[in-house]
Amino acid sequence: MDIFLFFCFVFQTACAEFGSALTICRALGQGELSGADASSASGEDGAEDLELRDFFTARAEHVIEPLLRYCRYELQEGGMDQSDLRSLLEEQEEVETKLLKASFPKLSLKIPSALGSLRDEKRTDGASDDTNMSTVHFRSRDIAVESKDLQLDLVKIADLRQELDRQKEETGKDGASNETKFLDLLSLYDDAISIASFDLKEYEKMKAGPAVNAKRAEAGGLLGYLTYEKLKLLMKRNEDRVNDLHASEEAAKNDVAPKLLEQIAHLYDALLQDARSVAQLPGSNSGDNGTDDDEDEFVLEANANILRLRAQRCYYVARLYALDSVGKHEDAVAMFEQSKLLASRAAEEIAACQDMDESLIESMEALENKIGAAKARSVACAYLAKDGGGGGGSSGASGLATNILKRLDDFEAGQHFSEKFTDAPPALEPIPSKPTFFDIAFNHVCAVPVGALQQHVEEHQEQKSSGGLFSSWFGKS
């Protein structure tokens, strides 16, 4: 009996001590007991604070808590009932609280709120003060902005974007002053990205732990948000330029300049690079507020946009191949087929997205219609080029200046020859010097058959060379 009481006393004392240590280490790990606010820490002090918090958290979770569970298990195995063990733990917590209040008055006041007061404070501040840009929303996550310099840049960015939108509504187009402000806006984004990148590098230098990993995730998400906003701004600018060039293309109809096609293809190339950068942005891991479905939605939209831009770029590159000055009609046919396949896949991906504009699906359908007509034209040109221009009297270089009336029976591509219906003034033609009634032989005069004449000359030379020594005396052999 004495051994059992001693056994219980030892493990009860161990439970009390381990419980006190666990409470203190958890409070230290949450940053509630530091002299300064953890959210305002920066530089070397901030790095040391985060590493210390991770140290205490790891010690509490991986060392002290298993020992505490072991002591409780031994007490239960030694014959103590579950109700007695629960009452004993409650008594130990009361004694522990009294001891903490007597020894560490400031510590005891902060321990009850150690599991979330800092999060609640940040969430309240972010909801009540939007003008300070204390939080941003990216990929279904709320990311805290702790840097004062970064908050100031975000405020400047928001003001400048509102001013640009207002001027565009008033003028209806982008002027020279707007171009200058647009460059200033890009410069502000670059400054903000530099700040976020510097913070991320600082967190990456720290020793890994729960607190450090959380800060790394926030810094990575913030860097992804700023990069995404900049890329979205650039893509919107290039999309507007492409729309203006499309309007010029429709106005020109069949007389589209090759330079215009090159500009559109170049803009789609830039848009495609930006879209691929969006798909590779950091911050892909879902946070506490994010879900896998939200992340899949973001990636799905990015991939659908990439397919849409690839289809457009492929179409205009094919049109460049199909130009008469280039003459790569077979390559153009292959490019048109690839563009149609990409447009079909893009329409399916866009339809699967929830937040993408449905007009993009209509644009892909319109692109497929244009691809069908352009592909048929390229197929015909490729056949004509391979066939050598058909066969008729006006084929080749002699037919380049022949009008349509003189080559009605020739199967030729019209763009390779003169498109004149007839000569104006009429070209000179030879006529007989006498009336046709008296010049009967004129009806039978035709062009000299060069091929037959050449064959006759060759046969005559062969017969002459094979006559023998006395062929000139006795005639032909």
RAKAVEN-V218873 format. One record per pair of residues at least 24 apart in sequence whose ideal C-beta (glycine too) atoms are under 10 Angstrom apart, sorted by the first residue. I is the first residue (numbers start at 0). J is the second residue. D is the distance in whole Angstrom. If there is no record, write none. Layout:
<<I:J:D> <I:J:D>>
This chain:
<<3:77:7> <3:78:7> <3:79:10> <6:73:8> <6:74:9> <6:77:6> <6:78:9> <7:73:9> <7:74:7> <7:77:6> <7:78:9> <7:79:7> <7:83:10> <7:87:9> <9:70:9> <9:73:9> <9:74:10> <10:69:9> <10:70:5> <10:71:8> <10:72:9> <10:73:5> <10:74:5> <10:75:10> <10:76:10> <10:77:7> <10:79:9> <11:70:8> <11:71:10> <11:74:7> <11:79:9> <11:84:10> <11:87:7> <11:88:10> <11:90:9> <11:91:7> <12:70:9> <12:91:10> <13:66:8> <13:67:8> <13:69:9> <13:70:5> <13:71:10> <13:73:9> <13:74:9> <14:66:9> <14:67:6> <14:68:10> <14:69:10> <14:70:5> <14:71:6> <14:73:9> <14:74:7> <14:84:9> <14:87:8> <14:88:7> <14:91:6> <15:67:10> <15:70:9> <15:87:9> <15:88:9> <15:90:9> <15:91:5> <15:92:9> <15:94:7> <15:95:6> <15:98:9> <16:63:10> <16:66:10> <16:67:9> <16:70:9> <16:91:10> <16:95:9> <17:62:10> <17:63:6> <17:64:8> <17:65:10> <17:66:5> <17:67:4> <17:68:9> <17:69:9> <17:70:6> <17:71:9> <18:63:9> <18:64:10> <18:67:6> <18:70:9> <18:71:10> <18:88:8> <18:91:6> <18:92:7> <18:94:10> <18:95:6> <19:63:10> <19:91:9> <19:92:10> <19:94:9> <19:95:5> <19:96:10> <19:98:7> <19:99:7> <19:102:10> <20:58:9> <20:59:8> <20:62:9> <20:63:5> <20:64:10> <20:66:9> <20:67:9> <21:58:9> <21:59:5> <21:60:9> <21:62:9> <21:63:5> <21:64:6> <21:66:9> <21:67:6> <22:59:9> <22:63:10> <22:92:9> <22:95:7> <22:96:9> <22:99:8> <22:106:9> <22:107:10> <22:110:6> <22:113:8> <23:55:8> <23:59:9> <23:63:9> <23:95:10> <23:99:8> <23:103:8> <23:106:7> <23:110:8> <23:113:10> <24:54:9> <24:55:5> <24:56:7> <24:57:9> <24:58:5> <24:59:4> <24:60:9> <24:62:9> <24:63:6> <24:64:9> <25:55:8> <25:56:7> <25:58:10> <25:59:5> <25:60:8> <25:63:9> <25:64:9> <25:110:9> <25:113:6> <25:114:8> <26:55:8> <26:59:9> <26:106:7> <26:107:10> <26:109:7> <26:110:5> <26:111:10> <26:112:9> <26:113:4> <26:114:9> <27:51:7> <27:52:7> <27:54:9> <27:55:4> <27:56:8> <27:58:9> <27:59:8> <27:106:10> <27:113:9> <28:52:5> <28:53:7> <28:54:8> <28:55:4> <28:56:3> <28:57:8> <28:58:8> <28:59:6> <28:60:8> <28:113:9> <28:208:9> <28:209:8> <28:210:8> <29:55:9> <29:56:8> <29:109:9> <29:110:10> <29:112:9> <29:113:5> <29:114:7> <29:115:8> <29:116:9> <29:117:7> <29:118:9> <29:210:9> <30:55:10> <30:56:10> <30:113:9> <30:117:7> <30:210:7> <31:106:9> <31:108:10> <31:109:5> <31:110:7> <31:111:10> <31:112:7> <31:113:5> <31:114:9> <31:116:7> <31:117:7> <32:103:9> <32:105:8> <32:106:6> <32:109:6> <32:110:8> <32:113:8> <36:117:8> <36:120:9> <37:117:7> <37:145:10> <37:210:8> <37:214:10> <38:117:7> <38:120:9> <38:121:7> <38:124:10> <38:143:8> <38:145:5> <39:145:7> <39:147:9> <40:145:9> <41:145:8> <41:146:8> <41:147:10> <41:198:9> <41:201:9> <42:201:8> <43:201:10> <45:145:10> <45:198:10> <45:201:8> <45:202:9> <45:205:9> <45:214:9> <46:201:7> <46:202:8> <46:204:7> <46:205:5> <46:206:9> <46:211:9> <46:214:10> <47:205:9> <48:210:9> <49:202:8> <49:205:6> <49:206:9> <49:208:7> <49:209:10> <49:210:5> <49:211:5> <49:212:10> <49:213:9> <49:214:6> <50:205:6> <50:206:5> <50:207:10> <50:208:7> <50:210:8> <50:211:7> <51:208:10> <51:210:9> <52:208:7> <52:209:8> <52:210:5> <52:211:8> <53:205:9> <53:206:7> <53:207:8> <53:208:2> <53:209:6> <53:210:5> <53:211:6> <53:212:8> <53:213:10> <54:206:9> <54:208:7> <54:210:10> <55:208:10> <55:210:10> <56:208:7> <56:209:5> <56:210:7> <57:208:7> <57:209:8> <60:209:9> <118:143:10> <118:287:9> <121:145:9> <129:157:10> <130:154:7> <130:157:9> <132:156:9> <132:157:7> <135:220:8> <135:221:7> <135:224:5> <135:225:9> <135:228:9> <136:224:8> <136:288:9> <137:220:6> <137:221:8> <137:222:10> <137:223:6> <137:224:4> <137:225:9> <137:227:7> <137:228:9> <137:280:9> <137:282:6> <137:286:10> <137:289:9> <137:297:9> <138:220:7> <138:223:7> <138:224:8> <138:227:9> <138:280:9> <138:282:6> <138:283:8> <138:284:9> <138:285:8> <138:286:9> <138:288:10> <138:289:6> <138:293:6> <138:294:6> <138:296:9> <138:297:5> <138:298:10> <139:285:7> <139:286:8> <139:288:6> <139:289:4> <139:290:7> <139:292:9> <139:293:4> <139:294:8> <139:296:8> <139:297:8> <140:216:9> <140:217:9> <140:220:6> <140:223:10> <140:224:9> <140:282:8> <140:284:9> <140:285:7> <140:286:4> <140:287:8> <140:288:5> <140:289:5> <140:293:8> <140:294:10> <141:220:10> <141:286:8> <141:287:9> <141:288:6> <141:289:9> <142:216:9> <142:217:6> <142:218:9> <142:219:9> <142:220:5> <142:221:5> <142:222:10> <142:223:9> <142:224:7> <142:282:8> <142:286:8> <142:288:10> <143:214:10> <143:217:6> <143:220:10> <143:221:8> <144:191:10> <144:194:10> <144:195:9> <144:217:9> <144:221:7> <144:224:9> <145:198:8> <145:214:9> <145:217:8> <145:218:9> <145:221:9> <146:191:9> <146:194:6> <146:195:8> <146:197:9> <146:198:7> <146:218:10> <146:221:9> <148:190:8> <148:191:9> <148:194:6> <149:190:9> <149:191:6> <149:192:10> <149:193:10> <149:194:5> <149:195:7> <149:198:8> <149:221:8> <149:225:9> <150:191:10> <150:194:10> <151:187:10> <151:190:10> <151:191:9> <151:194:10> <152:187:6> <152:188:8> <152:189:10> <152:190:6> <152:191:4> <152:192:9> <152:193:10> <152:194:7> <152:195:10> <152:225:9> <153:187:9> <153:188:10> <153:191:7> <153:224:10> <153:225:9> <153:228:10> <155:183:9> <155:184:9> <155:187:6> <155:190:9> <155:191:9> <156:183:10> <156:184:7> <156:187:5> <156:188:7> <156:190:9> <156:191:7> <156:225:9> <156:228:8> <156:229:10> <156:232:10> <157:187:10> <158:187:10> <159:183:6> <159:184:5> <159:186:10> <159:187:7> <160:184:7> <160:187:10> <160:228:9> <160:232:8> <163:232:10> <167:239:10> <172:239:9> <172:243:9> <173:236:8> <173:239:8> <173:240:9> <173:243:10> <178:236:10> <181:232:8> <181:233:10> <181:236:7> <184:229:9> <184:232:7> <185:229:7> <185:232:7> <185:233:8> <185:236:10> <187:225:10> <187:229:9> <188:225:6> <188:226:8> <188:228:7> <188:229:4> <188:230:9> <188:232:7> <188:233:9> <189:225:9> <189:229:8> <190:225:10> <191:221:9> <191:222:9> <191:224:10> <191:225:5> <191:226:10> <191:228:9> <191:229:9> <192:221:10> <192:222:7> <192:224:10> <192:225:5> <192:226:6> <192:228:10> <192:229:7> <193:225:10> <194:221:9> <194:222:9> <194:225:9> <195:219:9> <195:220:9> <195:221:5> <195:222:4> <195:223:9> <195:224:8> <195:225:6> <195:226:9> <195:281:10> <196:221:10> <196:222:6> <196:225:9> <196:226:9> <197:222:10> <198:222:8> <199:281:8> <213:286:9> <213:287:10> <216:281:10> <216:282:8> <216:284:7> <216:285:10> <216:286:7> <216:287:10> <217:282:9> <217:286:8> <218:281:9> <218:282:9> <219:280:9> <219:281:4> <219:282:5> <219:283:9> <219:284:8> <220:280:10> <220:281:7> <220:282:4> <220:283:9> <220:284:8> <220:286:7> <220:289:9> <221:281:9> <221:282:8> <222:280:8> <222:281:6> <222:282:7> <223:277:10> <223:279:10> <223:280:4> <223:281:4> <223:282:3> <223:283:8> <224:280:9> <224:281:10> <224:282:7> <225:280:10> <226:276:8> <226:277:8> <226:279:10> <226:280:6> <226:281:8> <226:282:9> <227:276:9> <227:277:6> <227:280:6> <227:281:10> <227:282:9> <227:297:9> <227:301:10> <229:273:9> <229:276:10> <230:272:10> <230:273:5> <230:274:8> <230:275:10> <230:276:6> <230:277:5> <230:280:8> <231:273:8> <231:277:8> <232:273:10> <233:269:8> <233:270:9> <233:272:10> <233:273:6> <233:276:10> <234:269:9> <234:270:6> <234:271:10> <234:272:10> <234:273:5> <234:274:7> <234:276:10> <234:277:8> <234:304:9> <234:308:9> <236:266:10> <236:269:10> <236:270:10> <237:265:10> <237:266:5> <237:267:8> <237:268:10> <237:269:6> <237:270:5> <237:273:8> <237:308:10> <238:266:9> <238:267:10> <238:270:7> <238:308:10> <240:266:6> <240:269:10> <240:270:10> <241:266:5> <241:267:7> <241:269:10> <241:270:7> <241:308:10> <241:311:8> <241:315:10> <244:315:10> <245:311:10> <248:315:10> <248:318:10> <255:318:8> <255:322:10> <257:318:9> <257:319:7> <257:322:6> <257:323:10> <257:324:7> <257:325:8> <259:315:10> <260:315:6> <260:316:9> <260:317:10> <260:318:5> <260:319:5> <260:321:10> <260:322:8> <261:315:8> <261:316:10> <261:319:7> <262:315:9> <263:311:8> <263:312:9> <263:314:9> <263:315:5> <263:316:10> <263:318:9> <263:319:10> <264:311:9> <264:312:6> <264:313:9> <264:314:9> <264:315:4> <264:316:5> <264:317:10> <264:318:8> <264:319:6> <265:312:9> <265:315:9> <266:308:10> <266:311:9> <266:312:9> <266:315:9> <267:307:10> <267:308:6> <267:309:9> <267:310:9> <267:311:5> <267:312:4> <267:313:9> <267:314:9> <267:315:6> <267:316:9> <268:308:9> <268:312:6> <268:315:10> <268:316:9> <269:308:10> <269:312:10> <270:304:9> <270:305:10> <270:307:9> <270:308:5> <270:309:10> <270:311:8> <270:312:8> <271:304:9> <271:305:7> <271:307:10> <271:308:5> <271:309:6> <271:311:9> <271:312:6> <271:313:10> <272:308:9> <273:304:9> <273:305:10> <273:308:9> <274:301:7> <274:302:9> <274:303:10> <274:304:5> <274:305:5> <274:306:9> <274:307:8> <274:308:5> <274:309:9> <275:301:8> <275:302:10> <275:304:10> <275:305:6> <275:308:9> <275:309:10> <276:301:10> <277:301:5> <277:302:10> <277:304:7> <277:305:8> <278:302:6> <278:304:8> <278:305:6> <296:351:10> <296:352:7> <296:353:6> <296:354:7> <296:355:10> <297:352:10> <297:354:10> <299:348:7> <299:349:9> <299:351:6> <299:352:6> <299:353:9> <299:355:9> <300:348:9> <300:349:8> <300:351:9> <300:352:5> <300:353:9> <300:354:7> <300:355:6> <301:352:10> <302:344:10> <302:345:9> <302:348:6> <302:352:9> <303:344:9> <303:345:6> <303:346:9> <303:347:9> <303:348:4> <303:349:5> <303:350:9> <303:351:7> <303:352:6> <303:355:6> <303:359:8> <304:345:8> <304:348:9> <304:349:8> <304:352:9> <304:355:8> <304:359:8> <305:341:10> <305:345:8> <305:348:9> <306:340:10> <306:341:6> <306:342:8> <306:343:9> <306:344:5> <306:345:4> <306:346:9> <306:347:9> <306:348:6> <306:349:8> <306:363:9> <307:341:8> <307:342:8> <307:344:9> <307:345:4> <307:346:8> <307:348:8> <307:349:7> <307:355:9> <307:359:6> <307:360:10> <307:362:8> <307:363:7> <307:366:9> <308:341:9> <308:345:9> <309:337:9> <309:338:8> <309:340:10> <309:341:5> <309:342:9> <309:344:9> <309:345:8> <310:337:9> <310:338:5> <310:339:8> <310:340:8> <310:341:4> <310:342:4> <310:343:8> <310:344:8> <310:345:5> <310:346:9> <310:362:9> <310:363:7> <310:366:6> <310:367:9> <310:370:9> <311:338:8> <311:341:9> <311:342:8> <311:345:9> <311:362:8> <311:363:9> <311:366:7> <312:338:8> <312:341:9> <313:337:5> <313:338:4> <313:339:9> <313:340:9> <313:341:6> <313:342:9> <313:366:10> <313:370:9> <314:338:4> <314:339:9> <314:341:9> <314:342:8> <314:366:6> <314:367:10> <314:369:7> <314:370:6> <314:373:8> <314:374:10> <317:370:8> <317:373:7> <317:374:8> <317:377:8> <318:369:9> <318:370:10> <318:373:6> <318:376:10> <318:377:9> <320:377:8> <321:373:7> <321:374:9> <321:376:7> <321:377:5> <321:380:7> <321:381:9> <323:380:8> <323:412:9> <323:414:6> <323:415:8> <326:380:8> <326:381:9> <326:384:7> <327:377:9> <327:381:9> <327:384:10> <328:376:9> <328:377:5> <328:378:8> <328:379:9> <328:380:4> <328:381:4> <328:382:9> <328:383:9> <328:384:6> <328:385:9> <329:377:8> <329:378:9> <329:380:9> <329:381:5> <329:382:10> <329:384:9> <329:385:8> <330:377:9> <330:381:9> <331:373:8> <331:374:8> <331:376:9> <331:377:4> <331:378:9> <331:380:8> <331:381:8> <332:373:9> <332:374:6> <332:375:10> <332:376:10> <332:377:5> <332:378:6> <332:380:9> <332:381:6> <333:374:10> <333:377:9> <334:370:10> <334:373:10> <334:374:9> <334:377:9> <335:369:10> <335:370:5> <335:371:9> <335:372:10> <335:373:6> <335:374:4> <335:375:9> <335:376:10> <335:377:6> <335:378:9> <336:370:8> <336:374:7> <337:370:10> <338:366:7> <338:367:9> <338:369:9> <338:370:6> <338:373:9> <338:374:9> <339:363:10> <339:366:8> <339:367:6> <339:369:10> <339:370:5> <339:371:8> <339:374:8> <340:367:10> <340:370:10> <341:366:9> <341:370:10> <342:366:5> <342:367:5> <342:368:10> <342:369:10> <342:370:7> <343:367:7> <379:412:8> <380:412:7> <380:414:8> <380:415:9> <382:412:9> <383:410:8> <383:411:8> <383:412:5> <383:414:9> <383:415:8> <384:412:8> <384:415:9> <386:410:8> <386:411:10> <386:412:10> <388:412:7> <388:415:7> <388:416:9> <392:446:10> <393:417:10> <400:426:10> <402:426:9>>
